[in-house]
Amino acid sequence: MLTDTFFSRLGGLAASPRRLSLLLAGAGAAAAAAYLLSVAYRRRRGGGRSIRGAGGAARRRALRLSVTSAEPLLRLLEQTCRDEPSELPVVCQFGDTKCRLVMKNRRRVLEKLQSLMSGGPDALEVITDFDHTLSKFSENGRRVPSSHGIMESYPDLSAEDHKYFRELYTKYYAIEICPDMSDEEKLPHMIEWWTRSHDRMVLAGFQKSVLAQTVDVSGVALRDGWHQFFDRLEELGIPCLIFSAGIGDIIQEILVHFDIRGKLIRVVSNFMLYNEKGVLRGFSEPLIHTFNKRFSAFASSEASANDLVGATDRRHVLLMGDTMGDLRMSEGCNADLVLTVGYLNDRVQDRLSGYADKFDIVCLEDPSLCVPLAVIEAAATVGTA
C-alpha cells in the first residue's frame, strides 16, 4: 500500500483532481500513483550535458536518444499495471525509438520505480554485464563480437586458431543458452569453455602492444544511447560496476576507444597477465564465467577489492544483463532493492518465459539503452525534487 508520505511528496503537481479521484475510486492507489508519477515527469525537460571533448560530443549528438524522462515507461505502467500477469510484449515509445518490453509483474515494476524515485540518485548504483548488454548483440545483420570474440581479430592468429575458437563457440554457446539445462548442468561446460579459450590465447602469444589495434579493427558496437547513459551516471554521481565474464583488458580498451572515462566506473573481469616482454602468459584468478558472477564471490578478492569500493553503500541497484547468470551479480551487496533489466537477444520464443519469470523488465532484441536511461531518469527527477 502506498504511504501518505509518498502522496504528499508528489503534492502540488499539475495533476487533474478529477482524473486522480476517478483513479482512486476505480483502479485504486497504484494506478493513481502511476498517474502522479507520469505528471511529475512531464515537468522535466532537457538532457545530459557532455563531460568530454568537443569531438566526442559531436559524435554523441548524432546518436542521441529521445530519453529525457521516464514518462513513457510510467505512462505504460499507468495503462497496464491492472492487467493480469502476461508475457505478451508491449511497446514503449521513447521519441522515435520503439522498445518491445515484457513486464510480467507490472505492479512490482511500478513499486520498485516508486522506491527508486523516493531514494533518488544518491541511493542508486548500476551493476551491469558488458558483452551484449552494454555492447550490441548485432548490427546491420552481423553479430557484434564479445570481448572474447574480439581476440579473434588479433592480427597474428593463425587460420587454425580461428577455426579452434569458432568450434568452441559453436559447441558451448548452444549449451550456455539452452533453456532445458539447469545452471548446475551447464557449469562444468562453462568452466571448460573459458579454460580452453584462455589456454589457446596464451599459446597464440598475444602481445599487449597490439591491444588497441585489435579493438579498433574488431567492429565492436555499443548500444544506442551509450553516451547519454554514461554522461548521466557521471552527472548524477551514480557508480557503475561493470561485472563481466569477458576479458577486462579488452573492455577497458573499448571504453577508451569510445572515450568513456567516468571516475565512478569500475570493471571486474578476467584480466590478462603478461611477462616482462608484454606477451600474454595467463589470466587473473579466480576465473569469472557466466554462472559465478556474484558480488559476494569477489568482494573479498584482493584483486577485485579496489574495483568494488563504493559498490556496497548504495541501497538501490539497477542490474542489467543478458543471461540468467547475470541475475546473481548483486548477491552479497547491501542493497535492499534491485530492479533487473534483461536483454533477450536471440532465440526469443524459446527463452522468453524463463526471462519473464526472473527479470523485472525484459527488452526484446533492443539495440538501445532506452529502458535503463528511463530508470536512471526516474531516480534523478523525483529524488531531487
C-alpha positions, -999 to 999 in steps of 0.1 A, spaced: 0 0 0 13 35 -8 21 57 21 7 92 28 43 104 27 46 93 -9 15 111 -19 24 142 0 58 143 -17 41 144 -51 16 171 -39 14 204 -57 20 188 -92 -1 199 -121 -23 168 -118 -60 167 -127 -80 163 -95 -109 148 -114 -88 121 -130 -70 114 -97 -103 109 -78 -116 86 -105 -85 65 -104 -86 63 -66 -123 53 -67 -119 28 -95 -84 13 -102 -70 20 -68 -40 37 -53 -14 20 -75 -29 34 -107 -34 68 -91 3 68 -81 13 59 -116 -6 89 -129 10 112 -104 44 99 -113 38 105 -150 27 140 -143 59 146 -124 79 135 -154 61 159 -177 77 187 -158 112 176 -167 129 189 -199 164 187 -213 191 161 -214 226 153 -201 255 176 -207 287 164 -223 315 157 -200 342 151 -226 359 167 -256 342 186 -284 349 159 -310 333 132 -289 304 154 -281 296 158 -318 297 120 -323 274 115 -293 248 140 -305 244 121 -337 234 90 -318 213 107 -290 181 91 -279 149 108 -270 151 98 -234 150 128 -211 125 114 -186 108 82 -176 74 94 -187 69 69 -215 77 40 -191 55 54 -163 26 61 -188 28 25 -200 27 12 -164 -2 35 -156 -21 20 -185 -13 -17 -179 -5 -22 -142 -40 -35 -136 -37 -62 -162 -33 -99 -154 3 -112 -155 13 -116 -191 43 -125 -212 29 -106 -242 52 -78 -254 42 -42 -250 56 -13 -270 72 17 -251 78 47 -273 108 70 -265 106 97 -291 114 80 -324 126 48 -307 103 19 -300 112 -7 -274 94 -40 -271 92 -49 -235 78 -78 -214 70 -69 -177 52 -99 -164 46 -83 -130 40 -47 -138 28 -38 -104 61 -50 -90 80 -28 -115 59 2 -106 65 -3 -69 103 -6 -75 103 26 -96 85 44 -68 112 33 -43 139 44 -67 123 78 -70 120 81 -33 156 73 -28 170 95 -56 203 92 -73 224 92 -41 209 58 -32 214 42 -67 242 22 -83 244 3 -115 257 -32 -118 259 -43 -154 272 -70 -176 292 -58 -206 291 -82 -236 258 -79 -254 244 -58 -226 263 -26 -229 275 -37 -263 251 -47 -290 243 -83 -300 241 -75 -337 243 -46 -360 233 -43 -397 228 -81 -399 262 -90 -384 270 -104 -350 289 -79 -328 318 -97 -312 321 -102 -274 353 -93 -256 365 -129 -261 354 -127 -297 374 -96 -303 405 -117 -296 398 -134 -330 407 -100 -346 443 -104 -333 464 -99 -364 488 -128 -357 461 -155 -351 466 -184 -375 438 -200 -395 440 -229 -372 434 -207 -342 404 -191 -358 389 -225 -365 396 -236 -330 377 -206 -315 348 -210 -339 344 -246 -329 345 -237 -292 318 -211 -297 296 -234 -317 298 -261 -291 295 -242 -259 272 -212 -267 244 -237 -275 249 -251 -240 250 -217 -224 216 -206 -237 199 -240 -236 166 -235 -218 163 -272 -209 195 -274 -189 200 -261 -153 228 -238 -143 243 -267 -124 244 -288 -155 259 -260 -176 286 -251 -150 313 -277 -159 309 -269 -196 313 -231 -190 345 -237 -170 358 -259 -197 349 -233 -224 366 -204 -206 397 -225 -197 402 -239 -232 398 -205 -247 422 -188 -224 448 -215 -228 446 -211 -266 451 -173 -263 483 -179 -243 496 -203 -269 489 -178 -296 513 -154 -279 490 -124 -277 510 -91 -272 499 -62 -251 513 -37 -276 485 -46 -302 456 -44 -278 443 -11 -290 447 -21 -327 428 -53 -320 399 -34 -306 400 -7 -333 395 -33 -361 370 -55 -343 338 -38 -353 325 -37 -317 295 -15 -312 278 -2 -280 240 1 -277 224 33 -289 225 59 -262 257 47 -245 270 83 -245 239 96 -228 239 67 -203 274 73 -191 271 110 -191 240 109 -168 257 85 -145 287 108 -142 265 139 -137 244 123 -110 273 107 -92 259 71 -97 286 44 -95 287 18 -123 302 -16 -117 308 -35 -150 309 -71 -139 319 -93 -168 329 -128 -175 347 -115 -206 383 -100 -208 388 -70 -187 417 -56 -207 395 -56 -239 366 -40 -220 388 -12 -207 403 -6 -242 367 -4 -256 359 22 -230 389 42 -241 380 37 -277 346 53 -271 361 80 -249 343 67 -218 363 78 -188 339 82 -159 356 83 -124 328 61 -109 332 33 -135 348 1 -122 355 -31 -141 356 -66 -125 365 -92 -151 392 -117 -163 424 -97 -167 454 -107 -188 488 -113 -172 519 -105 -192 555 -115 -190 583 -90 -190 582 -87 -228 545 -79 -228 534 -113 -240 503 -130 -226 512 -157 -200 479 -163 -183 448 -148 -167 438 -134 -133 422 -157 -107 396 -166 -97 381 -173 -131 349 -154 -138 324 -172 -160 287 -169 -168 275 -187 -137 297 -174 -108 292 -137 -113 282 -129 -77 293 -98 -58 299 -119 -27 322 -143 -45 347 -115 -55 342 -88 -28 369 -105 -6 393 -110 -36 423 -88 -32 424 -82 -70 388 -70 -70 388 -51 -37 396 -17 -52 371 -21 -80 343 -29 -56 349 2 -34 317 23 -34 296 -5 -46 285 -16 -11 270 15 3 240 21 -20 206 8 -11 192 6 -46 206 -13 -76 198 -12 -113 210 -45 -126 215 -51 -163 223 -83 -181 216 -106 -210 219 -141 -193 202 -157 -164 235 -159 -146 237 -121 -146 208 -120 -121 232 -131 -94 256 -102 -99 242 -82 -69 242 -111 -45 261 -101 -14 259 -64 -17 239 -44 8 211 -33 -15 175 -36 -3 160 -31 -37 172 -45 -71 154 -36 -103 165 -60 -130 166 -53 -168 173 -82 -191 182 -81 -228 169 -111 -246 189 -110 -278 181 -142 -297 160 -174 -296 133 -152 -281 104 -177 -283 124 -205 -266 137 -183 -238 111 -156 -231 92 -175 -205 123 -180 -183 134 -144 -187 100 -130 -179 98 -150 -147 132 -137 -135 138 -102 -149 115 -73 -139 118 -59 -174 128 -79 -205 139 -59 -236 133 -79 -267 160 -76 -294 165 -40 -284 197 -22 -297 193 7 -273 197 17 -236 164 35 -235 150 15 -206 180 18 -183 181 55 -191 145 59 -182 151 41 -148 180 65 -141 159 95 -150 132 82 -126 157 83 -97 171 117 -109 138 136 -113 116 130 -82 146 120 -60 159 156 -63 125 174 -63 
